[in-house]
Amino acid sequence: MKTLLRPYLLDFLKKQGYKYFLSKKAPDQVSHASGNIVLIPVAEKPAILKPCIGFDACFHINGKSEGLDFRWEGNNVCVLLDRDDILLLKKYLLKLFYPDSRIQH
């Protein structure tokens, strides 16, 4: 599943132990321009001798998400999450936005 990069998503990924993103430009399905960037979170840094084949870059997730600029309207930066991460993210968001909720997890 692809979802837009937001501060809460970055915080969630760091709490899950992800330390790096592999990035890849993806063509826009409508205009076929390379206007989208897809990030794939990974826990361990790829070996230096084995560059990120099939990806444009690999970079470290560091710093606090509050320092990043997520305000622009044309945010074409997506994060690719697997099924387990999606389920955990939903639970994380329930706790984040409804901390006093009696919702069963």
Stockholm file with secondary structure:
# STOCKHOLM 1.0

chainA/1-105         MKTLLRPYLLDFLKKQGYKYFLSKKAPDQVSHASGNIVLIPVAEKPAILKPCIGFDACFHINGKSEGLDFRWEGNNVCVLLDRDDILLLKKYLLKLFYPDSRIQH
#=GR chainA/1-105 SS CEEECCHHHHHHHHHTTCCEEEEEEECCTTTCCSCEEEEEEESSCCCTTSCCTTSSEEEECCSCGGGSCCCCTTCCEEEECCHHHHHHHHHHHHHHHCTTCCCCC
#=GC SS_cons         CEEECCHHHHHHHHHTTCCEEEEEEECCTTTCCSCEEEEEEESSCCCTTSCCTTSSEEEECCSCGGGSCCCCTTCCEEEECCHHHHHHHHHHHHHHHCTTCCCCC
//
